[in-house]
Amino acid sequence: MASPVNKRTAGARGFWASIARIFVVEVLVLVALSGAIVGYLNWSSEVAFAEFLAASQQTAASSPVIHAITERRPCERGAMARLHGSA
């Protein structure tokens, strides 16, 4: 029959071994999640940058239309008077 001291020592070793295994598994899970998050952020920033470039190229292609709309044209005399309320 084994003595109670030997049983406690064997039980303590098994306890700490299981704690170490759990710790290693937790670290591996955290590393995997960190890698997944970094990969997602990298992917999403590339997609956002591509959309930004596409929008800027579209704006550059349509810039003559924008300038034509924003040009100021001389107002008629009656329109200016109505605007200021003197007519």
N, CA and C atoms as a LAMMPS dump frame, in Angstrom:
ITEM: TIMESTEP
0
ITEM: NUMBER OF ATOMS
261
ITEM: BOX BOUNDS ff ff ff
-5.0000000000000000e+02 5.0000000000000000e+02
-5.0000000000000000e+02 5.0000000000000000e+02
-5.0000000000000000e+02 5.0000000000000000e+02
ITEM: ATOMS id mol type element x y z
1 1 1 N 0.827 -1.179 0
2 1 2 C 0 0 0
3 1 3 C 0.877 1.251 0
4 2 1 N 0.533 2.261 -0.848
5 2 2 C 1.316 3.489 -0.95
6 2 3 C 1.009 4.392 0.225
7 3 1 N 2.028 5.121 0.616
8 3 2 C 1.823 6.026 1.755
9 3 3 C 1.061 7.256 1.297
10 4 1 N 0.369 7.939 2.234
11 4 2 C -0.385 9.151 1.866
12 4 3 C 0.502 10.264 1.316
13 5 1 N 1.748 10.332 1.722
14 5 2 C 2.66 11.365 1.217
15 5 3 C 2.935 11.138 -0.267
16 6 1 N 3.144 9.901 -0.676
17 6 2 C 3.393 9.596 -2.087
18 6 3 C 2.177 9.896 -2.94
19 7 1 N 0.982 9.636 -2.406
20 7 2 C -0.248 9.937 -3.164
21 7 3 C -0.398 11.437 -3.377
22 8 1 N -0.102 12.224 -2.348
23 8 2 C -0.216 13.675 -2.475
24 8 3 C 0.798 14.216 -3.482
25 9 1 N 1.999 13.717 -3.464
26 9 2 C 3.032 14.176 -4.395
27 9 3 C 2.664 13.831 -5.828
28 10 1 N 2.166 12.649 -6.06
29 10 2 C 1.752 12.246 -7.401
30 10 3 C 0.556 13.071 -7.856
31 11 1 N -0.383 13.346 -6.957
32 11 2 C -1.551 14.165 -7.299
33 11 3 C -1.163 15.599 -7.6
34 12 1 N -0.195 16.149 -6.863
35 12 2 C 0.255 17.526 -7.092
36 12 3 C 0.958 17.641 -8.435
37 13 1 N 1.754 16.638 -8.788
38 13 2 C 2.431 16.67 -10.092
39 13 3 C 1.42 16.634 -11.236
40 14 1 N 0.414 15.8 -11.098
41 14 2 C -0.623 15.725 -12.129
42 14 3 C -1.422 17.005 -12.221
43 15 1 N -1.651 17.65 -11.079
44 15 2 C -2.392 18.913 -11.046
45 15 3 C -1.619 19.984 -11.802
46 16 1 N -0.319 20.139 -11.509
47 16 2 C 0.472 21.172 -12.153
48 16 3 C 0.699 20.872 -13.638
49 17 1 N 0.763 19.611 -13.985
50 17 2 C 0.903 19.253 -15.393
51 17 3 C -0.353 19.634 -16.172
52 18 1 N -1.516 19.415 -15.574
53 18 2 C -2.752 19.798 -16.26
54 18 3 C -2.882 21.316 -16.332
55 19 1 N -2.428 22.046 -15.311
56 19 2 C -2.436 23.516 -15.355
57 19 3 C -1.526 23.998 -16.487
58 20 1 N -0.365 23.389 -16.632
59 20 2 C 0.566 23.778 -17.694
60 20 3 C -0.035 23.505 -19.064
61 21 1 N -0.701 22.363 -19.233
62 21 2 C -1.344 22.059 -20.519
63 21 3 C -2.428 23.079 -20.848
64 22 1 N -3.231 23.415 -19.856
65 22 2 C -4.291 24.415 -20.079
66 22 3 C -3.676 25.75 -20.467
67 23 1 N -2.611 26.142 -19.791
68 23 2 C -1.945 27.403 -20.093
69 23 3 C -1.416 27.411 -21.529
70 24 1 N -0.794 26.33 -21.95
71 24 2 C -0.252 26.237 -23.312
72 24 3 C -1.384 26.32 -24.339
73 25 1 N -2.494 25.648 -24.082
74 25 2 C -3.634 25.689 -25.001
75 25 3 C -4.197 27.106 -25.079
76 26 1 N -4.306 27.788 -23.93
77 26 2 C -4.817 29.16 -23.929
78 26 3 C -3.903 30.09 -24.722
79 27 1 N -2.599 29.929 -24.564
80 27 2 C -1.654 30.769 -25.306
81 27 3 C -1.786 30.499 -26.806
82 28 1 N -1.908 29.242 -27.193
83 28 2 C -2.064 28.917 -28.614
84 28 3 C -3.351 29.502 -29.19
85 29 1 N -4.43 29.447 -28.415
86 29 2 C -5.698 30.028 -28.874
87 29 3 C -5.568 31.538 -29.024
88 30 1 N -4.909 32.187 -28.066
89 30 2 C -4.731 33.638 -28.173
90 30 3 C -3.854 34.018 -29.361
91 31 1 N -2.82 33.244 -29.639
92 31 2 C -1.972 33.519 -30.804
93 31 3 C -2.772 33.333 -32.089
94 32 1 N -3.595 32.296 -32.148
95 32 2 C -4.414 32.064 -33.343
96 32 3 C -5.421 33.194 -33.54
97 33 1 N -6.071 33.619 -32.464
98 33 2 C -7.03 34.722 -32.578
99 33 3 C -6.334 36.021 -32.981
100 34 1 N -5.168 36.274 -32.411
101 34 2 C -4.424 37.485 -32.782
102 34 3 C -4.056 37.457 -34.26
103 35 1 N -3.623 36.314 -34.742
104 35 2 C -3.292 36.193 -36.163
105 35 3 C -4.505 36.411 -37.039
106 36 1 N -5.644 35.878 -36.624
107 36 2 C -6.872 36.062 -37.404
108 36 3 C -7.292 37.531 -37.417
109 37 1 N -7.167 38.204 -36.293
110 37 2 C -7.554 39.614 -36.224
111 37 3 C -6.623 40.461 -37.082
112 38 1 N -5.323 40.213 -36.996
113 38 2 C -4.369 40.969 -37.805
114 38 3 C -4.614 40.714 -39.302
115 39 1 N -4.88 39.474 -39.655
116 39 2 C -5.177 39.152 -41.052
117 39 3 C -6.43 39.855 -41.549
118 40 1 N -7.467 39.881 -40.714
119 40 2 C -8.708 40.557 -41.107
120 40 3 C -8.485 42.061 -41.266
121 41 1 N -7.766 42.669 -40.324
122 41 2 C -7.518 44.107 -40.424
123 41 3 C -6.689 44.433 -41.661
124 42 1 N -5.73 43.605 -41.973
125 42 2 C -4.922 43.812 -43.169
126 42 3 C -5.784 43.698 -44.424
127 43 1 N -6.61 42.675 -44.475
128 43 2 C -7.492 42.475 -45.635
129 43 3 C -8.464 43.638 -45.78
130 44 1 N -9.1 44.046 -44.671
131 44 2 C -10.109 45.101 -44.772
132 44 3 C -9.483 46.441 -45.133
133 45 1 N -8.27 46.702 -44.662
134 45 2 C -7.634 47.967 -45.043
135 45 3 C -7.253 47.964 -46.517
136 46 1 N -6.853 46.816 -47.051
137 46 2 C -6.558 46.733 -48.483
138 46 3 C -7.816 46.961 -49.312
139 47 1 N -8.935 46.41 -48.869
140 47 2 C -10.203 46.598 -49.583
141 47 3 C -10.627 48.061 -49.522
142 48 1 N -10.505 48.665 -48.349
143 48 2 C -10.885 50.072 -48.202
144 48 3 C -9.993 50.967 -49.06
145 49 1 N -8.71 50.66 -49.114
146 49 2 C -7.798 51.454 -49.936
147 49 3 C -8.122 51.304 -51.417
148 50 1 N -8.47 50.097 -51.828
149 50 2 C -8.844 49.874 -53.23
150 50 3 C -10.118 50.651 -53.576
151 51 1 N -11.084 50.67 -52.659
152 51 2 C -12.308 51.449 -52.897
153 51 3 C -11.994 52.936 -52.965
154 52 1 N -11.085 53.397 -52.108
155 52 2 C -10.692 54.8 -52.12
156 52 3 C -10.044 55.167 -53.449
157 53 1 N -9.14 54.313 -53.931
158 53 2 C -8.495 54.588 -55.212
159 53 3 C -9.5 54.59 -56.354
160 54 1 N -10.451 53.65 -56.324
161 54 2 C -11.459 53.6 -57.381
162 54 3 C -12.319 54.862 -57.358
163 55 1 N -12.679 55.322 -56.169
164 55 2 C -13.497 56.533 -56.067
165 55 3 C -12.72 57.759 -56.513
166 56 1 N -11.445 57.833 -56.182
167 56 2 C -10.655 58.991 -56.601
168 56 3 C -10.425 58.989 -58.107
169 57 1 N -10.267 57.816 -58.704
170 57 2 C -10.112 57.744 -60.154
171 57 3 C -11.406 58.119 -60.857
172 58 1 N -12.526 57.727 -60.279
173 58 2 C -13.821 58.08 -60.859
174 58 3 C -14.039 59.585 -60.773
175 59 1 N -13.648 60.19 -59.659
176 59 2 C -13.785 61.628 -59.495
177 59 3 C -12.881 62.366 -60.474
178 60 1 N -11.682 61.858 -60.664
179 60 2 C -10.75 62.497 -61.603
180 60 3 C -11.281 62.412 -63.031
181 61 1 N -11.941 61.327 -63.367
182 61 2 C -12.485 61.172 -64.713
183 61 3 C -13.668 62.1 -64.948
184 62 1 N -14.426 62.392 -63.906
185 62 2 C -15.611 63.232 -64.069
186 62 3 C -15.359 64.667 -63.639
187 63 1 N -14.134 65.085 -63.484
188 63 2 C -13.845 66.434 -63.012
189 63 3 C -14.317 67.536 -63.958
190 64 1 N -14.298 67.398 -65.3
191 64 2 C -14.823 68.483 -66.139
192 64 3 C -16.301 68.766 -65.853
193 65 1 N -17.061 67.744 -65.559
194 65 2 C -18.478 67.948 -65.251
195 65 3 C -18.614 68.723 -63.951
196 66 1 N -17.795 68.393 -62.972
197 66 2 C -17.859 69.094 -61.687
198 66 3 C -17.501 70.562 -61.874
199 67 1 N -16.487 70.858 -62.668
200 67 2 C -16.111 72.246 -62.894
201 67 3 C -17.197 72.985 -63.655
202 68 1 N -17.872 72.332 -64.566
203 68 2 C -18.936 72.999 -65.308
204 68 3 C -20.101 73.343 -64.395
205 69 1 N -20.385 72.503 -63.443
206 69 2 C -21.496 72.766 -62.526
207 69 3 C -21.142 73.868 -61.545
208 70 1 N -19.909 73.908 -61.085
209 70 2 C -19.536 74.878 -60.054
210 70 3 C -19.133 76.236 -60.604
211 71 1 N -19.084 76.397 -61.909
212 71 2 C -18.742 77.705 -62.462
213 71 3 C -19.822 78.708 -62.096
214 72 1 N -19.375 79.911 -61.791
215 72 2 C -20.341 80.973 -61.482
216 72 3 C -20.707 81.689 -62.779
217 73 1 N -21.97 81.844 -62.953
218 73 2 C -22.452 82.558 -64.134
219 73 3 C -23.029 83.889 -63.664
220 74 1 N -22.905 84.886 -64.484
221 74 2 C -23.446 86.192 -64.074
222 74 3 C -24.968 86.125 -63.928
223 75 1 N -25.443 86.656 -62.842
224 75 2 C -26.889 86.654 -62.58
225 75 3 C -27.548 87.803 -63.332
226 76 1 N -28.799 87.606 -63.619
227 76 2 C -29.546 88.689 -64.256
228 76 3 C -29.832 89.757 -63.206
229 77 1 N -30.063 90.929 -63.65
230 77 2 C -30.283 92.045 -62.742
231 77 3 C -31.534 91.835 -61.895
232 78 1 N -32.567 91.313 -62.469
233 78 2 C -33.805 91.105 -61.722
234 78 3 C -33.652 90.028 -60.665
235 79 1 N -32.873 89.019 -60.968
236 79 2 C -32.66 87.947 -60.004
237 79 3 C -31.894 88.464 -58.797
238 80 1 N -30.915 89.306 -59.014
239 80 2 C -30.139 89.863 -57.898
240 80 3 C -31.014 90.774 -57.05
241 81 1 N -31.874 91.535 -57.708
242 81 2 C -32.741 92.444 -56.949
243 81 3 C -33.736 91.637 -56.114
244 82 1 N -34.306 90.576 -56.663
245 82 2 C -35.226 89.735 -55.909
246 82 3 C -34.516 89.039 -54.746
247 83 1 N -33.261 88.681 -54.948
248 83 2 C -32.498 88.02 -53.91
249 83 3 C -32.302 88.932 -52.706
250 84 1 N -32.064 90.186 -52.965
251 84 2 C -31.826 91.133 -51.875
252 84 3 C -33.114 91.796 -51.399
253 85 1 N -34.214 91.517 -51.991
254 85 2 C -35.511 92.001 -51.542
255 85 3 C -35.817 93.45 -51.914
256 86 1 N -35.135 93.993 -52.876
257 86 2 C -35.376 95.384 -53.243
258 86 3 C -36.351 95.517 -54.409
259 87 1 N -36.795 94.426 -54.97
260 87 2 C -37.692 94.525 -56.116
261 87 3 C -39.126 94.415 -55.698
